[in-house]
Amino acid sequence: MVQIIQYRNKCIGCNACVEAAPHRWVMSKKDGKCILVGGKQKKDLFIAHVPDFELEENQKAAEACPVNIIQVKKI
């Protein structure tokens, strides 16, 4: 199992995460920020638990993020 944490309020809407992992990230038409697909909000964070096979592409999404608002870890 992989845990993805996103600090969405700090997102600048650069689209890098969507390009790296398009099945897990989409851009909001409402506010122009990225949305963690399947993420559940917990205060200022969005958290998703995803299968192991999504680890690599979401690590690339986290590395591509210029404001470092994505954390990915195997749990």
Residue pairs with C-beta under 8 A, 6 or more apart in sequence:
1 49
1 50
1 51
1 52
1 74
1 75
2 49
2 50
2 51
2 52
2 54
2 55
2 58
2 72
2 73
2 74
2 75
3 47
3 48
3 49
3 71
3 72
3 73
3 74
3 75
4 24
4 36
4 39
4 47
4 48
4 49
4 50
4 58
4 70
4 71
4 72
5 45
5 46
5 47
5 70
5 71
5 72
6 34
6 36
6 39
6 45
6 46
6 47
6 69
6 70
6 71
7 44
7 45
7 69
7 70
8 33
8 34
8 35
8 36
8 44
8 45
8 46
8 69
9 44
10 67
10 69
11 33
11 34
11 67
11 69
12 33
12 66
12 67
13 27
13 31
13 32
13 33
13 34
14 65
14 66
14 67
15 27
15 34
16 61
16 64
16 65
16 66
17 24
17 25
17 34
17 61
17 62
17 64
17 65
17 70
18 25
18 26
18 27
18 34
19 64
20 57
20 58
20 60
20 61
20 63
20 64
21 54
21 57
21 58
21 60
21 61
23 37
23 54
23 57
24 36
24 37
24 38
24 48
24 50
24 54
24 57
24 58
24 61
25 34
25 35
25 36
25 37
25 61
26 34
26 35
26 37
27 33
27 34
27 35
28 34
28 35
35 46
36 46
36 48
37 48
38 48
38 50
39 46
39 47
39 48
40 46
40 47
40 48
49 75
50 58
52 74
55 72
55 74
58 70
58 72
59 72
61 70
61 72
62 68
62 70
62 71
62 72
